[in-house]
Structure formats: C-alpha cells, structure tokens
C-alpha cells in the first residue's frame, strides 16, 4: 500500500501522484509497487532493507540517505510476546521523503492522520527528527502499558498457586528484552546521525535531535529498571506460589488427619467382638460424642500450632 501526502497551507493533503517535496508512506508493498517506487528513483536496495524483519538500526548514504530504526508494535495479549519491534525505513531522496514498513504502526498512523502539529513535508530533516522523537515517545507509552499490566498480575499472584501468572510475566520479560536491544541500537544510530552533521543546517533541528537522544536514553533507562524489577518479581513470586501451595497441602493434610479420627472410632465399634456399651441404648450417641470430642481437641491443637 502506497499513500502520498503533502503539506498544503499547513494541512496534510493526500495526493494521487508523487510530486516534489511530498511524503510517500509505503506499507507492505507488493512487487509491482516496489517496481513503481524504483521507477521514481528510490533505490531498490533501500526498500528491501527496510522490509527485512531482522534489519538492525543503521544509516547509509550513497547519494540518497537511508535511516533504519526499530519501532515498537503491540501484537495483543494472547500471543507469546505482546510487544515486539519492527524496522522502519526512512529514505531521503532529492525529491521525496519515503517511509517504508512491513506493518502499519501507531507512529505512521499518527503522522498520516494529520494530527501532528508543526508537520511540514517540505522541511524534510525536521520531519525525520519528528518521526524519531515520536518513536522514542511510543516506546515510553508501551513501557507504561507493560508496567500497568505487570502491576495487575502482581495483585493476582499474591494469592495464586498456579504458574499461569508467572508465565504471563515471562511474556513481558521477553518484550522488555526486545525493547532493550532495539533501543540501544536506535541510540547508536542516533549518535551516528549526530556525528554526521546532517542536522547541523538549522539550530532548531540540532536541538530536536538532542531531544530525541534524551527521550531514547530515558526509554533505555526505564526499560532496564522495569526489566530488573520484573526479574526480581518473577523469582519472588515463584517462591510465593510454592509457599501458597505448601500452605494448602498443610491444610488438607490436617483436615485428613482430623477426619480420620471418627473413621477410626467407627471402625473399632464396628468389629464383631465384645465392646463397651454393646447393650446400652445410648451407645451410638456416646460413640458420636467421643468422636466429636477427639476432633475438637485435635482441631484446637492444630490451630494453635498454625497447622490449620
């Protein structure tokens, strides 16, 4: 899918055909669409690199500029890894700014909706920096979602005796590991951009790049902290689940012992031999009272020893 946008009178307008100074947003293009983009002078290799799911963040300049970064994507609660990262390619040619991604994501949707303030497709370097800043902010937003979900699981785990909640935490631990790797790679790529002096033309662009680096480093720090907390929490709650299970087993063992007392007394008085109260008309009541008395005494002993 190819969408073409251009800022006209401070409004983002959709165009039918590419023109100079426009933004071409490419999402999972077909082979025919890749050929049409190549005919516009967009390097074929740059398009292929941006669609590779294993591509690492980097920059490349061979006439045209290629920037690849990894952006976060939410897959849903029922998958093995709720949050992953995918490559987003930004290609800057003499005439066009092109974004290429395998999957549509929140960042590109936000820009294409026209809700982004100060967006201008003519100011291409600033547009690139705005995408980079939105990526860092999107990581922070997803990290806050992970924190809220982990807090909810923490409340469930305190009374749990199953491994399901711990396995849920493991899913988010995987997401945090993926985030850490992607953010560190993004940071290295941003530092290379800073050293390349690409954004030195306008002082405000240089300041915006500093903001991008700051937000990215904040996301890295937040990810590291959350990952450490989650690892410690998983170890602690594994012990809590074991203790909860031991408590249940202790309670059931105590109940089994208590309930075995009436059964034992009933077995004695059920023998075909001479026993006390054989001829007494209150023999059943006496037997029942003895059983209840023993159950009460053993129950009190177990309760005082915290076995119940």
C-alpha positions as CSV (number, residue, x, y, z in Angstrom):
1,X,0.0,0.0,0.0
2,X,1.3,3.4,-1.0
3,X,-0.1,6.7,0.3
4,X,1.2,10.1,-0.9
5,X,0.9,13.2,1.3
6,X,2.0,16.8,1.1
7,X,1.6,19.8,3.4
8,X,-0.5,22.5,1.7
9,X,-1.4,25.6,3.7
10,X,-0.5,23.8,7.0
11,X,-2.8,20.9,6.2
12,X,-1.7,17.4,5.3
13,X,-3.3,16.6,1.9
14,X,-3.4,13.2,0.1
15,X,-2.2,13.3,-3.4
16,X,-2.9,10.9,-6.3
17,X,0.6,11.1,-7.7
18,X,4.1,11.9,-6.2
19,X,5.3,15.5,-6.5
20,X,8.5,17.2,-5.3
21,X,8.5,17.7,-1.6
22,X,5.9,15.1,-0.8
23,X,5.9,12.2,1.7
24,X,5.4,8.7,0.4
25,X,4.3,6.3,3.0
26,X,4.8,2.6,2.0
27,X,3.2,-0.2,4.0
28,X,4.0,-3.8,3.0
29,X,4.3,-3.1,-0.7
30,X,3.7,-5.6,-3.4
31,X,6.4,-6.5,-6.0
32,X,4.6,-4.2,-8.5
33,X,4.6,-1.3,-6.1
34,X,8.3,-1.8,-5.4
35,X,8.9,-1.6,-9.1
36,X,6.9,1.6,-9.4
37,X,8.8,3.1,-6.5
38,X,12.1,2.2,-8.1
39,X,11.0,3.9,-11.3
40,X,10.6,7.1,-9.2
41,X,14.4,6.9,-8.4
42,X,14.1,5.3,-5.0
43,X,16.9,2.8,-4.5
44,X,15.6,-0.8,-4.7
45,X,18.1,-2.0,-2.1
46,X,16.9,0.6,0.4
47,X,13.3,-0.6,0.0
48,X,14.4,-4.3,0.5
49,X,16.5,-3.4,3.6
50,X,13.5,-1.6,5.2
51,X,11.2,-4.6,4.7
52,X,13.7,-7.1,6.3
53,X,12.2,-8.0,9.7
54,X,15.7,-8.7,11.1
55,X,17.3,-5.5,9.9
56,X,19.2,-3.6,12.6
57,X,19.1,0.2,13.1
58,X,21.7,1.9,10.9
59,X,22.3,4.7,8.5
60,X,23.6,4.5,4.9
61,X,24.3,7.2,2.4
62,X,25.1,6.5,-1.2
63,X,23.7,9.6,-2.8
64,X,20.3,9.1,-1.1
65,X,20.1,8.8,2.7
66,X,18.7,5.7,4.4
67,X,17.8,5.6,8.1
68,X,16.6,2.4,9.6
69,X,15.2,2.3,13.1
70,X,13.2,-0.2,15.0
71,X,9.7,0.8,16.3
72,X,7.5,-0.9,18.9
73,X,4.4,-2.8,17.8
74,X,1.7,-4.2,20.1
75,X,0.5,-7.7,19.0
76,X,-2.1,-8.4,21.6
77,X,-2.4,-10.2,25.0
78,X,-2.9,-13.7,23.7
79,X,0.4,-14.0,21.8
80,X,3.7,-15.3,23.2
81,X,5.3,-11.9,23.0
82,X,2.8,-9.0,23.4
83,X,5.2,-6.2,22.3
84,X,7.8,-6.6,19.6
85,X,9.8,-4.2,17.4
86,X,10.0,-4.0,13.6
87,X,12.2,-2.0,11.2
88,X,11.0,1.3,9.8
89,X,13.0,2.7,6.9
90,X,13.2,6.4,6.1
91,X,14.6,7.2,2.7
92,X,15.5,10.7,1.7
93,X,16.0,11.4,-2.0
94,X,16.4,14.7,-3.9
95,X,12.6,15.0,-4.3
96,X,10.8,12.7,-1.9
97,X,10.8,11.6,1.7
98,X,9.8,7.9,1.8
99,X,8.9,5.8,4.9
100,X,8.8,2.0,4.4
101,X,7.5,-0.5,6.9
102,X,6.2,-4.1,6.8
103,X,3.3,-3.3,9.2
104,X,1.3,-0.2,9.8
105,X,2.1,1.2,13.2
106,X,0.9,3.9,15.6
107,X,3.7,6.3,14.6
108,X,2.9,6.4,10.9
109,X,-0.9,6.4,11.6
110,X,-0.4,9.4,13.9
111,X,1.5,11.3,11.2
112,X,-0.8,10.3,8.3
113,X,-3.9,11.3,10.3
114,X,-2.7,15.0,10.1
115,X,-3.0,15.4,13.9
116,X,0.7,16.1,14.3
117,X,1.3,19.8,15.0
118,X,4.0,21.6,13.1
119,X,4.3,18.9,10.4
120,X,5.6,20.0,7.1
121,X,6.7,17.6,4.4
122,X,8.8,20.4,2.9
123,X,11.0,20.5,6.0
124,X,12.3,17.0,5.4
125,X,15.1,16.9,8.0
126,X,12.7,18.2,10.7
127,X,10.1,15.6,9.6
128,X,12.7,12.8,10.1
129,X,13.5,14.1,13.5
130,X,9.8,14.3,14.4
131,X,9.5,10.6,13.4
132,X,12.5,9.7,15.6
133,X,11.0,11.6,18.5
134,X,7.6,10.0,18.1
135,X,9.4,6.6,18.1
136,X,11.1,7.3,21.4
137,X,7.8,8.6,22.9
138,X,6.0,5.5,21.6
139,X,8.5,3.3,23.4
140,X,7.7,5.2,26.6
141,X,4.0,4.8,26.1
142,X,4.3,1.0,25.6
143,X,6.5,0.7,28.6
144,X,3.8,2.4,30.7
145,X,1.4,-0.2,29.4
146,X,3.7,-3.0,30.4
147,X,4.0,-1.5,33.9
148,X,0.3,-1.3,34.3
149,X,-0.2,-4.9,33.2
150,X,2.6,-6.2,35.4
151,X,1.0,-4.4,38.4
152,X,-2.3,-6.1,37.7
153,X,-0.6,-9.5,37.5
154,X,1.2,-8.7,40.8
155,X,-2.2,-8.5,42.6
156,X,-3.3,-11.8,41.1
157,X,0.0,-13.6,42.0
158,X,-0.2,-12.9,45.7
159,X,-3.0,-15.5,46.1
160,X,-2.1,-17.7,43.2
161,X,-1.0,-21.3,43.3
162,X,-0.6,-21.7,39.6
163,X,2.2,-20.9,37.1
164,X,-0.1,-19.1,34.7
165,X,0.6,-15.7,36.1
166,X,4.4,-16.3,36.2
167,X,4.2,-17.3,32.6
168,X,2.4,-14.1,31.8
169,X,5.2,-12.2,33.5
170,X,7.7,-14.1,31.3
171,X,5.9,-12.8,28.2
172,X,6.5,-9.2,29.3
173,X,10.1,-10.0,30.2
174,X,10.7,-11.1,26.6
175,X,9.1,-7.9,25.4
176,X,11.4,-5.8,27.6
177,X,14.4,-7.7,26.4
178,X,13.4,-7.0,22.8
179,X,12.9,-3.3,23.7
180,X,16.3,-3.0,25.3
181,X,18.1,-4.4,22.3
182,X,16.2,-2.2,19.9
183,X,16.6,1.0,21.9
184,X,20.3,0.6,22.3
185,X,20.6,0.0,18.6
186,X,18.5,3.1,17.9
187,X,20.7,5.1,20.3
188,X,23.8,4.1,18.4
189,X,22.2,5.0,15.1
190,X,21.2,8.5,16.5
191,X,24.7,9.2,17.7
192,X,26.0,8.4,14.2
193,X,23.5,10.8,12.8
194,X,24.6,13.4,15.3
195,X,28.3,12.9,14.4
196,X,27.5,13.0,10.6
197,X,26.4,16.7,10.9
198,X,23.3,16.0,8.8
199,X,21.1,18.1,11.0
200,X,23.5,21.0,11.6
201,X,21.9,23.1,9.0
202,X,19.3,24.6,11.3
203,X,19.9,25.1,15.0
204,X,16.4,24.1,15.9
205,X,16.9,20.8,14.2
206,X,20.0,20.2,16.2
207,X,18.1,20.9,19.4
208,X,15.4,18.5,18.3
209,X,18.0,15.8,17.7
210,X,19.2,16.3,21.3
211,X,15.6,15.8,22.5
212,X,15.4,12.6,20.5
213,X,18.6,11.3,22.1
214,X,17.4,12.3,25.6
215,X,14.0,10.6,25.2
216,X,15.7,7.4,23.8
217,X,18.1,7.3,26.7
218,X,15.2,7.7,29.1
219,X,13.4,4.8,27.4
220,X,16.5,2.7,27.8
221,X,16.8,3.5,31.5
222,X,13.1,2.9,32.1
223,X,13.3,-0.5,30.2
224,X,16.4,-1.6,32.2
225,X,14.7,-0.7,35.5
226,X,11.4,-2.4,34.6
227,X,13.3,-5.5,33.4
228,X,15.3,-5.7,36.7
229,X,12.1,-5.3,38.7
230,X,10.3,-7.9,36.7
231,X,13.1,-10.4,37.0
232,X,13.2,-10.0,40.8
233,X,9.4,-10.2,40.9
234,X,9.3,-13.5,39.0
235,X,11.8,-15.0,41.4
236,X,9.9,-13.7,44.4
237,X,6.5,-14.9,43.2
238,X,7.8,-18.3,42.2
239,X,8.6,-18.7,45.9
240,X,5.2,-17.3,46.9
241,X,3.4,-19.7,44.7
242,X,5.4,-22.6,46.3
243,X,4.6,-21.3,49.8
244,X,0.9,-20.9,48.9
245,X,0.8,-24.5,47.6
246,X,2.6,-25.8,50.7
247,X,0.0,-24.0,52.9
248,X,-2.8,-25.6,51.0
249,X,-1.2,-29.0,51.3
250,X,-0.7,-28.5,55.0
251,X,-4.3,-27.6,55.5
252,X,-5.5,-30.6,53.5
253,X,-3.2,-32.9,55.5
254,X,-4.6,-31.5,58.8
255,X,-8.2,-32.0,57.6
256,X,-7.4,-35.5,56.5
257,X,-6.0,-36.4,60.0
258,X,-9.0,-34.8,61.8
259,X,-11.5,-36.6,59.6
260,X,-9.7,-39.9,60.1
261,X,-10.4,-39.9,63.8
262,X,-14.2,-40.5,63.5
263,X,-13.5,-43.1,60.9
264,X,-11.1,-44.9,63.3
265,X,-13.5,-44.9,66.2
266,X,-16.3,-46.1,63.9
267,X,-14.1,-48.9,62.8
268,X,-13.4,-50.0,66.4
269,X,-17.1,-50.1,67.3
270,X,-17.9,-51.9,64.0
271,X,-15.9,-55.0,65.0
272,X,-17.7,-58.3,65.7
273,X,-16.3,-58.6,69.3
274,X,-17.4,-57.6,72.7
275,X,-17.1,-53.8,73.1
276,X,-18.1,-51.2,75.8
277,X,-21.7,-50.0,75.5
278,X,-22.7,-53.1,73.5
279,X,-26.0,-53.4,75.3
280,X,-26.5,-49.7,76.2
281,X,-29.3,-48.0,74.3
282,X,-27.3,-44.8,74.1
283,X,-24.2,-46.5,72.6
284,X,-24.4,-44.6,69.2
285,X,-24.7,-41.2,71.0
286,X,-21.7,-41.9,73.2
287,X,-19.7,-43.0,70.2
288,X,-20.6,-39.9,68.3
289,X,-19.8,-37.7,71.3
290,X,-16.4,-39.3,71.7
291,X,-15.6,-38.8,68.0
292,X,-16.6,-35.1,68.2
293,X,-14.6,-34.6,71.4
294,X,-11.4,-36.0,69.8
295,X,-12.0,-34.0,66.6
296,X,-12.4,-30.8,68.7
297,X,-9.2,-31.5,70.8
298,X,-7.1,-32.3,67.7
299,X,-8.5,-29.3,65.8
300,X,-7.6,-26.9,68.7
301,X,-4.0,-28.4,68.9
302,X,-3.6,-28.0,65.1
303,X,-5.0,-24.4,65.2
304,X,-2.6,-23.4,68.0
305,X,0.3,-24.8,66.1
306,X,-0.8,-22.9,63.0
307,X,-1.4,-26.1,61.0
308,X,-4.9,-25.0,60.1
